[in-house]
Amino acid sequence: MHPISPELIEKYLAGKCNADEEATVLNWFNAPENEPDAYEQLSPEAKQALEDRLMSGIREKIRLFEPPIKKFNYYRAGAIAASILIFITVGLLWFKQPAANQSKVGSDNIRIVNTGQNIKKVALPDGSTAWLSPGTIVTYDHAFNRQFRTVSLTGESFFDVKKDHAHPFIVRTAHMSTKVWGTSFSVKDNEHALRAEVAVVTGKVSVAIADRDKNNMDVMLHPQQKAVWQVTAKKTDTLKVSLVEKHSALKIWEKASLSFNGVALRDAVRVLQQQFDVIIMLPEGDHDLAEAKLQADFSNQSLPEIMEVLEKLLNVSYVTDGKKFVLQRALTTN
């Protein structure tokens, strides 16, 4: 889209824009990060005022439609959550589970569960994509994109959201509410957690603590920023913004273009490890798979997208904990 002028922004902040001008400002605000605009010409005070005004209006509209989130006692469940996390971490790489499944919840909701050990790609009704980590559950209503594209999440997922300025995309978890229009970001949270996180790869998102009894302010995140919700020693919850760590697991979602022309899989794996800052392991002793020749061009793809292609090309599968990917021969059925 065409850049807008600082004068139009000032007019919007003064409340003097007509409906068309307000739509222009909203579309510009949610444009991709690399589009030229007047944002950097604003003073820090004007930038904050613009974000506060836009987010305040959106938050009020969303509250008209979103039901309250049930409160949960984090402290009583702490020991249980810790023991469950240890069990999942130890067992994740060794036990084979069924593939992801989809089922109805009541008459109005769709519930999707990743019961497998790899990252599952899920196409949402609006054309957006959710990549579910093992054990993750997403639920959405049949009226998904009539007004708001709302997804409820338990676990960890990466979202690549299709732009639709008329229908904001909302991810609701036990402790946070995340709102976007078109961007890519990860969310990690569950009902028993004492810490939850939203991290952005592209675009902008706003995050707020999910407590409808309070007038919680949104925080705005830009690429390579994250918001962390956690319970403090004083038994209060906070939401803090910081930069994503250099060696964050978010790296696997950054797009890359790679070409392999008859390269042995063991050598291709070394390239992928360096590109995405992960550990990729081949089956011990399987020299035939390690020497298998890979002929493939990957254009602007994340590591999970590349792994999907490898599964089909080489008849392999994988299990992952988000930082380590273990390849194995795919099971065949007669």
MISEMAR-727631 format. One record per residue (C-alpha): residue number from 1; residue in three letters; x, y, z. Coordinates in steps of 0.5 Angstrom, whole numbers, plus 500, padded with zeros to 3 digits. Layout:
# residues N
+-----+-----+-----+-----+-----+
|   n | res |   x |   y |   z |
+-----+-----+-----+-----+-----+
| NUM | ala |   X |   Y |   Z |
...
+-----+-----+-----+-----+-----+
***
This chain:
# residues 334
+-----+-----+-----+-----+-----+
|   n | res |   x |   y |   z |
+-----+-----+-----+-----+-----+
|   1 | met | 500 | 500 | 500 |
|   2 | his | 502 | 507 | 499 |
|   3 | pro | 505 | 511 | 505 |
|   4 | ile | 501 | 516 | 509 |
|   5 | ser | 503 | 523 | 512 |
|   6 | pro | 505 | 525 | 519 |
|   7 | glu | 499 | 530 | 518 |
|   8 | leu | 494 | 524 | 517 |
|   9 | ile | 496 | 521 | 523 |
|  10 | glu | 496 | 527 | 527 |
|  11 | lys | 489 | 528 | 525 |
|  12 | tyr | 487 | 521 | 527 |
|  13 | leu | 490 | 522 | 534 |
|  14 | ala | 486 | 529 | 534 |
|  15 | gly | 479 | 525 | 533 |
|  16 | lys | 478 | 529 | 526 |
|  17 | cys | 478 | 523 | 521 |
|  18 | asn | 472 | 521 | 517 |
|  19 | ala | 471 | 514 | 516 |
|  20 | asp | 475 | 513 | 510 |
|  21 | glu | 481 | 516 | 513 |
|  22 | glu | 481 | 512 | 519 |
|  23 | ala | 481 | 506 | 515 |
|  24 | thr | 487 | 508 | 511 |
|  25 | val | 490 | 509 | 518 |
|  26 | leu | 488 | 502 | 521 |
|  27 | asn | 491 | 499 | 514 |
|  28 | trp | 497 | 503 | 514 |
|  29 | phe | 498 | 501 | 522 |
|  30 | asn | 498 | 493 | 520 |
|  31 | ala | 502 | 494 | 514 |
|  32 | pro | 508 | 489 | 513 |
|  33 | glu | 514 | 492 | 517 |
|  34 | asn | 518 | 493 | 511 |
|  35 | glu | 513 | 498 | 507 |
|  36 | pro | 515 | 505 | 508 |
|  37 | asp | 511 | 509 | 512 |
|  38 | ala | 511 | 515 | 517 |
|  39 | tyr | 512 | 512 | 523 |
|  40 | glu | 519 | 513 | 524 |
|  41 | gln | 518 | 520 | 523 |
|  42 | leu | 513 | 521 | 530 |
|  43 | ser | 516 | 523 | 536 |
|  44 | pro | 516 | 517 | 542 |
|  45 | glu | 510 | 520 | 545 |
|  46 | ala | 506 | 520 | 538 |
|  47 | lys | 508 | 513 | 537 |
|  48 | gln | 505 | 511 | 544 |
|  49 | ala | 499 | 515 | 543 |
|  50 | leu | 498 | 512 | 536 |
|  51 | glu | 498 | 505 | 539 |
|  52 | asp | 494 | 506 | 545 |
|  53 | arg | 489 | 509 | 541 |
|  54 | leu | 488 | 504 | 536 |
|  55 | met | 489 | 498 | 541 |
|  56 | ser | 484 | 501 | 546 |
|  57 | gly | 479 | 502 | 541 |
|  58 | ile | 480 | 494 | 539 |
|  59 | arg | 480 | 492 | 546 |
|  60 | glu | 473 | 495 | 547 |
|  61 | lys | 470 | 492 | 541 |
|  62 | ile | 473 | 485 | 543 |
|  63 | arg | 470 | 485 | 550 |
|  64 | leu | 463 | 486 | 547 |
|  65 | phe | 464 | 479 | 544 |
|  66 | glu | 469 | 475 | 548 |
|  67 | pro | 466 | 471 | 554 |
|  68 | pro | 470 | 472 | 561 |
|  69 | ile | 476 | 467 | 562 |
|  70 | lys | 476 | 462 | 568 |
|  71 | lys | 481 | 464 | 573 |
|  72 | phe | 485 | 458 | 576 |
|  73 | asn | 490 | 457 | 582 |
|  74 | tyr | 497 | 457 | 579 |
|  75 | tyr | 500 | 455 | 586 |
|  76 | arg | 496 | 449 | 588 |
|  77 | ala | 497 | 446 | 581 |
|  78 | gly | 505 | 448 | 581 |
|  79 | ala | 508 | 441 | 583 |
|  80 | ile | 503 | 437 | 579 |
|  81 | ala | 505 | 441 | 573 |
|  82 | ala | 512 | 440 | 574 |
|  83 | ser | 512 | 433 | 574 |
|  84 | ile | 507 | 433 | 568 |
|  85 | leu | 513 | 437 | 564 |
|  86 | ile | 518 | 432 | 567 |
|  87 | phe | 514 | 426 | 564 |
|  88 | ile | 513 | 429 | 557 |
|  89 | thr | 520 | 432 | 557 |
|  90 | val | 523 | 425 | 558 |
|  91 | gly | 518 | 421 | 554 |
|  92 | leu | 517 | 425 | 548 |
|  93 | leu | 523 | 422 | 544 |
|  94 | trp | 521 | 415 | 545 |
|  95 | phe | 514 | 413 | 545 |
|  96 | lys | 510 | 413 | 538 |
|  97 | gln | 503 | 416 | 538 |
|  98 | pro | 497 | 417 | 533 |
|  99 | ala | 497 | 423 | 529 |
| 100 | ala | 494 | 429 | 530 |
| 101 | asn | 486 | 429 | 530 |
| 102 | gln | 480 | 433 | 529 |
| 103 | ser | 473 | 433 | 533 |
| 104 | lys | 467 | 437 | 534 |
| 105 | val | 466 | 440 | 541 |
| 106 | gly | 459 | 441 | 542 |
| 107 | ser | 455 | 444 | 536 |
| 108 | asp | 459 | 450 | 535 |
| 109 | asn | 466 | 448 | 536 |
| 110 | ile | 472 | 445 | 532 |
| 111 | arg | 477 | 442 | 537 |
| 112 | ile | 484 | 440 | 534 |
| 113 | val | 489 | 436 | 538 |
| 114 | asn | 496 | 434 | 536 |
| 115 | thr | 497 | 427 | 539 |
| 116 | gly | 503 | 426 | 535 |
| 117 | gln | 511 | 427 | 537 |
| 118 | asn | 512 | 432 | 531 |
| 119 | ile | 510 | 439 | 529 |
| 120 | lys | 503 | 438 | 526 |
| 121 | lys | 501 | 443 | 520 |
| 122 | val | 493 | 445 | 521 |
| 123 | ala | 490 | 450 | 516 |
| 124 | leu | 485 | 454 | 519 |
| 125 | pro | 478 | 456 | 515 |
| 126 | asp | 481 | 463 | 514 |
| 127 | gly | 487 | 461 | 510 |
| 128 | ser | 491 | 462 | 516 |
| 129 | thr | 496 | 456 | 519 |
| 130 | ala | 497 | 454 | 525 |
| 131 | trp | 503 | 449 | 527 |
| 132 | leu | 502 | 445 | 533 |
| 133 | ser | 507 | 442 | 538 |
| 134 | pro | 506 | 436 | 541 |
| 135 | gly | 501 | 435 | 546 |
| 136 | thr | 498 | 442 | 543 |
| 137 | ile | 490 | 443 | 543 |
| 138 | val | 487 | 449 | 539 |
| 139 | thr | 479 | 450 | 539 |
| 140 | tyr | 475 | 455 | 534 |
| 141 | asp | 468 | 456 | 533 |
| 142 | his | 464 | 455 | 526 |
| 143 | ala | 463 | 462 | 526 |
| 144 | phe | 470 | 463 | 526 |
| 145 | asn | 471 | 469 | 521 |
| 146 | arg | 464 | 473 | 522 |
| 147 | gln | 467 | 478 | 526 |
| 148 | phe | 473 | 476 | 530 |
| 149 | arg | 478 | 470 | 528 |
| 150 | thr | 478 | 467 | 535 |
| 151 | val | 482 | 461 | 537 |
| 152 | ser | 483 | 458 | 544 |
| 153 | leu | 490 | 455 | 545 |
| 154 | thr | 493 | 450 | 550 |
| 155 | gly | 500 | 448 | 549 |
| 156 | glu | 505 | 451 | 544 |
| 157 | ser | 503 | 453 | 537 |
| 158 | phe | 506 | 458 | 531 |
| 159 | phe | 501 | 462 | 527 |
| 160 | asp | 502 | 465 | 520 |
| 161 | val | 496 | 469 | 520 |
| 162 | lys | 493 | 471 | 513 |
| 163 | lys | 491 | 479 | 513 |
| 164 | asp | 484 | 481 | 514 |
| 165 | his | 483 | 488 | 517 |
| 166 | ala | 476 | 487 | 518 |
| 167 | his | 477 | 481 | 522 |
| 168 | pro | 482 | 481 | 527 |
| 169 | phe | 485 | 474 | 529 |
| 170 | ile | 485 | 473 | 537 |
| 171 | val | 489 | 467 | 540 |
| 172 | arg | 486 | 466 | 547 |
| 173 | thr | 490 | 462 | 552 |
| 174 | ala | 489 | 461 | 560 |
| 175 | his | 493 | 467 | 562 |
| 176 | met | 494 | 472 | 555 |
| 177 | ser | 490 | 475 | 550 |
| 178 | thr | 494 | 476 | 543 |
| 179 | lys | 491 | 480 | 537 |
| 180 | val | 493 | 481 | 530 |
| 181 | trp | 491 | 482 | 523 |
| 182 | gly | 497 | 479 | 519 |
| 183 | thr | 503 | 476 | 522 |
| 184 | ser | 507 | 470 | 524 |
| 185 | phe | 508 | 469 | 532 |
| 186 | ser | 509 | 464 | 537 |
| 187 | val | 504 | 463 | 543 |
| 188 | lys | 506 | 458 | 549 |
| 189 | asp | 501 | 457 | 555 |
| 190 | asn | 497 | 452 | 558 |
| 191 | glu | 492 | 453 | 564 |
| 192 | his | 497 | 450 | 569 |
| 193 | ala | 503 | 454 | 567 |
| 194 | leu | 507 | 459 | 572 |
| 195 | arg | 510 | 462 | 565 |
| 196 | ala | 507 | 464 | 558 |
| 197 | glu | 510 | 467 | 552 |
| 198 | val | 508 | 470 | 546 |
| 199 | ala | 514 | 472 | 541 |
| 200 | val | 514 | 475 | 534 |
| 201 | val | 517 | 473 | 527 |
| 202 | thr | 514 | 478 | 523 |
| 203 | gly | 509 | 484 | 523 |
| 204 | lys | 506 | 487 | 530 |
| 205 | val | 501 | 484 | 535 |
| 206 | ser | 498 | 486 | 542 |
| 207 | val | 498 | 482 | 548 |
| 208 | ala | 494 | 483 | 554 |
| 209 | ile | 494 | 479 | 561 |
| 210 | ala | 487 | 475 | 560 |
| 211 | asp | 483 | 478 | 566 |
| 212 | arg | 477 | 481 | 564 |
| 213 | asp | 475 | 484 | 571 |
| 214 | lys | 481 | 489 | 570 |
| 215 | asn | 482 | 494 | 565 |
| 216 | asn | 489 | 491 | 563 |
| 217 | met | 493 | 495 | 558 |
| 218 | asp | 496 | 491 | 551 |
| 219 | val | 503 | 491 | 550 |
| 220 | met | 505 | 492 | 543 |
| 221 | leu | 510 | 487 | 540 |
| 222 | his | 515 | 488 | 534 |
| 223 | pro | 519 | 483 | 530 |
| 224 | gln | 524 | 479 | 535 |
| 225 | gln | 520 | 482 | 541 |
| 226 | lys | 517 | 477 | 546 |
| 227 | ala | 512 | 478 | 552 |
| 228 | val | 513 | 474 | 558 |
| 229 | trp | 507 | 473 | 563 |
| 230 | gln | 509 | 470 | 569 |
| 231 | val | 508 | 469 | 577 |
| 232 | thr | 512 | 473 | 581 |
| 233 | ala | 515 | 471 | 588 |
| 234 | lys | 510 | 476 | 591 |
| 235 | lys | 504 | 472 | 588 |
| 236 | thr | 502 | 477 | 583 |
| 237 | asp | 502 | 476 | 575 |
| 238 | thr | 506 | 481 | 570 |
| 239 | leu | 507 | 482 | 563 |
| 240 | lys | 514 | 484 | 561 |
| 241 | val | 517 | 485 | 554 |
| 242 | ser | 524 | 484 | 552 |
| 243 | leu | 528 | 482 | 546 |
| 244 | val | 528 | 474 | 543 |
| 245 | glu | 534 | 471 | 545 |
| 246 | lys | 540 | 470 | 540 |
| 247 | his | 539 | 462 | 540 |
| 248 | ser | 531 | 462 | 541 |
| 249 | ala | 527 | 456 | 539 |
| 250 | leu | 524 | 461 | 535 |
| 251 | lys | 529 | 461 | 530 |
| 252 | ile | 526 | 455 | 526 |
| 253 | trp | 520 | 459 | 524 |
| 254 | glu | 525 | 464 | 520 |
| 255 | lys | 524 | 463 | 513 |
| 256 | ala | 530 | 461 | 509 |
| 257 | ser | 532 | 459 | 501 |
| 258 | leu | 536 | 453 | 501 |
| 259 | ser | 538 | 449 | 495 |
| 260 | phe | 541 | 441 | 495 |
| 261 | asn | 543 | 438 | 488 |
| 262 | gly | 545 | 431 | 490 |
| 263 | val | 547 | 432 | 497 |
| 264 | ala | 548 | 427 | 502 |
| 265 | leu | 543 | 427 | 507 |
| 266 | arg | 548 | 428 | 513 |
| 267 | asp | 551 | 434 | 509 |
| 268 | ala | 544 | 437 | 508 |
| 269 | val | 543 | 436 | 516 |
| 270 | arg | 549 | 440 | 517 |
| 271 | val | 547 | 446 | 513 |
| 272 | leu | 540 | 446 | 516 |
| 273 | gln | 543 | 445 | 523 |
| 274 | gln | 547 | 451 | 522 |
| 275 | gln | 541 | 455 | 518 |
| 276 | phe | 536 | 454 | 524 |
| 277 | asp | 540 | 453 | 530 |
| 278 | val | 538 | 446 | 532 |
| 279 | ile | 540 | 439 | 533 |
| 280 | ile | 538 | 434 | 528 |
| 281 | met | 540 | 427 | 529 |
| 282 | leu | 540 | 421 | 524 |
| 283 | pro | 538 | 414 | 526 |
| 284 | glu | 545 | 411 | 529 |
| 285 | gly | 548 | 406 | 524 |
| 286 | asp | 543 | 407 | 518 |
| 287 | his | 548 | 409 | 513 |
| 288 | asp | 544 | 408 | 507 |
| 289 | leu | 539 | 414 | 510 |
| 290 | ala | 545 | 418 | 512 |
| 291 | glu | 548 | 417 | 505 |
| 292 | ala | 541 | 418 | 501 |
| 293 | lys | 542 | 424 | 496 |
| 294 | leu | 537 | 430 | 497 |
| 295 | gln | 535 | 433 | 490 |
| 296 | ala | 531 | 439 | 493 |
| 297 | asp | 530 | 447 | 492 |
| 298 | phe | 527 | 450 | 499 |
| 299 | ser | 524 | 457 | 497 |
| 300 | asn | 523 | 462 | 503 |
| 301 | gln | 521 | 456 | 508 |
| 302 | ser | 521 | 455 | 515 |
| 303 | leu | 525 | 448 | 518 |
| 304 | pro | 518 | 445 | 520 |
| 305 | glu | 516 | 446 | 512 |
| 306 | ile | 522 | 443 | 510 |
| 307 | met | 521 | 437 | 515 |
| 308 | glu | 515 | 436 | 512 |
| 309 | val | 518 | 435 | 505 |
| 310 | leu | 523 | 431 | 507 |
| 311 | glu | 518 | 426 | 510 |
| 312 | lys | 515 | 425 | 503 |
| 313 | leu | 522 | 425 | 499 |
| 314 | leu | 525 | 420 | 504 |
| 315 | asn | 520 | 416 | 507 |
| 316 | val | 522 | 419 | 514 |
| 317 | ser | 519 | 421 | 520 |
| 318 | tyr | 521 | 425 | 526 |
| 319 | val | 520 | 427 | 533 |
| 320 | thr | 522 | 434 | 536 |
| 321 | asp | 522 | 438 | 543 |
| 322 | gly | 522 | 444 | 539 |
| 323 | lys | 530 | 444 | 539 |
| 324 | lys | 532 | 437 | 537 |
| 325 | phe | 529 | 434 | 531 |
| 326 | val | 530 | 426 | 531 |
| 327 | leu | 529 | 423 | 524 |
| 328 | gln | 527 | 416 | 523 |
| 329 | arg | 525 | 411 | 518 |
| 330 | ala | 517 | 412 | 517 |
| 331 | leu | 513 | 406 | 519 |
| 332 | thr | 510 | 402 | 513 |
| 333 | thr | 504 | 398 | 514 |
| 334 | asn | 502 | 392 | 509 |
+-----+-----+-----+-----+-----+
***
